[in-house]
């Protein structure tokens, strides 16, 4: 009888623990951005993209609760993170960060770039313009118009650096359309390594669009947490950021896998 009572108690405790384990909500963009995020709309694609697979590995290694993936437009994703509708979102560098955002910090209180993913803002241009591959990209675009996806987090910093920015195109296809019509002079995209999207761009647009070898700028992608979530789960969030700092090579391996698809 005592053994039966103990078994029932253990099962109830396990059930309560599972019920208390609320899914962690991670937002990411609802646009097809190979090889990082695949597919358009609300559904998680199969395969989902290197970014999702990397975050799956990170959360599985550190977080005890399941993950709920939430696909949103970029601007909506930022407001959802501020309001607490989602708990995490991968976001790029910003001039400033709202107080509702929690980022990894170093001992001085500054954003800890060793726990962010280093990225490059690359430029796609018309092959018909016959630009040398080793064009000085920052100098070339000082007085030319750059197309970026609507709501791109790096747009304000590019403007602050003196670049002319057009955010009218929601996604890559629309910006490439503007490039074809000569309404813009280049399309900016964020990638981890400069060549990450070469295969996807060539597959989609053929030889009419090429990448300049020299990136426009270098930047960072942060897995930003909602501040209230961070306060409630500080140790887990810090462990997640630390895992990402020591496993950046895994993203490179995933990007290599997707480049062969």
C-alpha positions in Angstrom: 0.0 0.0 0.0 2.8 2.4 0.9 4.6 1.6 -2.4 1.3 2.3 -4.3 0.9 5.6 -2.5 4.5 6.6 -3.3 4.0 5.7 -7.0 0.8 7.8 -7.2 2.6 10.8 -5.5 5.5 10.5 -7.9 3.2 10.5 -10.9 1.3 13.5 -9.6 4.5 15.4 -9.0 5.7 14.7 -12.5 2.4 15.7 -14.0 2.4 19.0 -12.0 6.0 19.7 -13.1 5.1 19.1 -16.7 2.1 21.4 -16.4 4.2 24.1 -14.8 6.7 24.0 -17.7 5.3 26.7 -19.8 6.6 26.7 -23.4 9.2 29.3 -24.3 8.0 31.5 -27.1 10.7 32.4 -29.7 9.8 34.8 -32.5 11.4 34.9 -35.9 10.6 36.6 -39.2 7.7 35.4 -41.4 9.7 35.9 -44.6 11.7 33.4 -46.6 15.3 34.4 -46.0 17.4 31.3 -46.9 19.5 29.8 -45.6 18.5 31.1 -42.1 14.7 31.2 -42.2 12.8 29.2 -44.8 9.2 29.7 -45.9 6.7 32.5 -45.7 3.8 33.0 -43.4 3.0 31.7 -39.9 3.9 28.0 -40.3 7.4 26.6 -39.5 8.8 25.2 -42.7 10.3 21.7 -43.1 13.2 22.1 -43.2 12.9 25.3 -41.2 16.3 26.9 -42.0 19.7 27.1 -40.4 18.7 29.8 -37.9 15.8 27.8 -36.5 17.9 24.6 -36.3 20.7 26.4 -34.5 18.2 27.9 -31.9 16.6 24.5 -31.5 20.0 23.0 -30.5 20.7 25.9 -28.2 17.4 25.7 -26.3 17.4 21.9 -26.2 20.8 22.1 -24.5 19.8 24.7 -21.9 16.1 25.2 -21.4 14.0 22.6 -19.6 10.7 23.6 -21.2 9.5 23.1 -24.8 9.8 25.9 -27.4 6.9 27.5 -29.3 8.0 29.1 -32.5 6.2 32.3 -33.5 6.6 33.8 -37.0 5.9 37.5 -37.3 6.8 40.5 -39.5 9.9 42.2 -38.3 8.2 45.3 -36.9 5.6 43.2 -35.2 8.2 40.9 -33.7 9.9 43.8 -32.0 6.7 45.1 -30.4 5.7 41.6 -29.4 9.1 41.2 -27.6 8.6 44.5 -25.8 5.0 43.6 -24.7 6.0 40.1 -23.5 3.9 38.3 -26.2 7.1 36.4 -27.0 10.1 35.7 -24.8 13.0 35.8 -27.2 13.7 37.1 -30.7 16.9 37.2 -32.8 17.5 40.9 -33.5 20.3 42.9 -35.1 22.3 45.9 -33.8 20.3 49.0 -32.9 21.3 52.6 -32.0 19.5 52.0 -28.7 17.5 49.3 -27.0 14.1 49.7 -25.3 14.2 49.0 -21.5 11.9 46.0 -22.2 14.8 44.3 -24.0 17.4 42.2 -22.2 20.7 41.6 -23.9 23.9 39.8 -22.7 26.0 42.4 -20.9 29.7 42.5 -20.1 31.2 43.6 -16.8 31.0 47.3 -17.7 27.3 46.9 -18.6 27.8 47.3 -22.3 26.3 44.7 -24.8 28.6 41.7 -24.7 29.5 41.1 -28.4 31.3 37.9 -27.5 27.8 36.4 -26.9 26.3 37.7 -30.1 26.6 36.3 -33.6 28.9 38.3 -35.8 27.3 39.2 -39.1 28.0 41.1 -42.3 25.7 43.4 -44.2 26.4 42.4 -47.9 25.3 44.2 -51.0 23.7 42.6 -54.1 24.0 44.6 -57.3 23.0 44.2 -61.0 25.6 42.2 -63.0 24.8 44.5 -65.9 26.5 47.3 -64.0 29.8 45.4 -64.4 31.2 46.4 -61.0 34.5 44.7 -60.1 34.0 42.0 -57.4 36.5 43.8 -55.1 34.7 47.2 -55.4 35.2 49.3 -52.3 31.6 48.8 -51.2 31.3 51.4 -48.4 32.7 54.1 -50.7 30.7 53.1 -53.7 27.4 53.4 -51.8 28.2 56.7 -50.1 26.0 58.5 -52.7 23.8 55.7 -54.0 20.4 54.4 -52.9 20.3 51.1 -50.9 17.3 48.9 -50.6 16.7 47.1 -47.3 13.7 45.0 -46.1 11.0 47.0 -44.4 11.8 47.2 -40.6 15.3 45.9 -41.0 17.1 46.6 -37.6 20.3 47.8 -39.3 18.6 50.5 -41.3 18.9 53.2 -38.6 22.6 52.6 -38.2 23.1 52.7 -41.9 21.3 56.1 -42.1 23.4 57.4 -39.1 26.5 56.4 -41.1 25.3 58.6 -44.0 23.9 56.0 -46.4 20.7 56.7 -48.4 18.1 54.0 -47.5 14.9 52.8 -49.2 12.8 50.6 -46.8 9.8 50.4 -49.2 10.4 46.7 -50.2 8.9 44.2 -47.7 11.2 41.3 -48.6 14.1 40.3 -50.8 12.0 39.6 -54.0 10.5 43.1 -53.9 13.9 44.7 -53.4 15.3 42.7 -56.2 12.4 43.9 -58.4 13.4 47.5 -57.5 17.0 46.7 -58.4 16.0 45.4 -61.8 14.0 48.6 -62.5 16.9 50.7 -61.4 14.9 52.3 -58.6 17.7 51.4 -56.2 21.4 50.8 -56.7 21.9 47.8 -54.4 20.1 45.5 -52.0 21.5 45.1 -48.4 21.2 41.8 -46.5 22.5 40.5 -43.2 24.4 37.2 -43.2 26.9 35.5 -40.9 29.6 34.9 -43.5 29.6 36.9 -46.8 29.0 33.9 -49.0 26.1 32.4 -47.0 23.4 33.4 -49.5 25.3 33.0 -52.7 23.7 29.7 -53.6 20.2 30.9 -52.8 20.6 34.1 -54.7 22.0 32.3 -57.8 19.2 29.7 -57.6 16.5 32.4 -57.5 17.8 35.2 -59.7 20.4 33.5 -61.9 23.3 35.6 -63.1 21.6 39.0 -63.2 22.3 39.7 -59.5 25.8 39.4 -58.0 27.3 40.0 -54.5 30.1 42.5 -54.0 32.9 40.7 -52.2 33.5 43.5 -49.6 30.7 43.8 -47.1 29.1 47.2 -46.5 29.5 47.0 -42.7 29.9 44.3 -40.0 27.2 44.0 -37.4 25.8 41.5 -34.8 22.7 39.4 -34.2 21.5 39.1 -30.6 19.1 36.6 -29.1 17.2 39.3 -27.2 15.0 38.3 -24.2 12.0 40.1 -22.9 13.2 41.9 -19.7 10.5 40.4 -17.5 11.2 37.0 -18.8 14.9 37.6 -18.1 14.3 38.7 -14.5 12.2 35.6 -13.9 14.6 33.1 -15.6 18.0 34.9 -15.3 20.2 31.7 -14.9 18.6 30.0 -17.8 18.8 33.0 -20.1 22.5 33.6 -19.2 23.2 29.9 -19.8 21.6 30.1 -23.2 23.7 33.1 -24.2 26.8 31.4 -22.9 26.0 28.3 -25.0 25.7 30.4 -28.1 29.1 32.1 -27.3 30.8 28.7 -27.2 28.9 27.0 -30.1 29.1 29.5 -32.9 30.8 26.9 -35.1 27.6 24.9 -35.1 25.8 27.6 -37.0 28.6 27.4 -39.6 28.1 23.7 -40.0 24.3 24.1 -40.4 24.9 26.8 -43.1 27.2 24.4 -44.9 24.4 21.7 -44.8 21.9 24.1 -46.2 24.2 25.3 -48.9 24.3 21.7 -50.3 20.5 21.4 -50.4 
